[in-house]
Amino acid sequence: MVRKPARSKPGRANLVDPEQRRQLIEACAFFRADRFRPVEPGHYRRQDLQDAEADIDSVLGRRGKRRKR
């Protein structure tokens, strides 16, 4: 009998730990902000962080799993 390989659940291949996710969000927020105005690392707006979080979560497959702050 030939067994098929087990299917992984969607999004499972892209799991990252919370610290890696936070770093990705901060980097994305910086580059989003820098695209529109001069900015230094760590000096982006709340909206930049929210947009970056949505971008990163869509890439990681975490649709609808937004964290509360």
HUJOLIN-V767247 format. One line per field, one symbol per residue. ss: DSSP state (h for helix, s for strand, l for the rest). A space follows every 10 residues. Layout:
# HUJOLIN-V767247
ss->???
This chain:
# HUJOLIN-V767247
ss->llllllllll lhhhlllhhh hhhhhhhhhh hhhhhhllll lllllhhhhh hhhhhhhhhh lllllllll
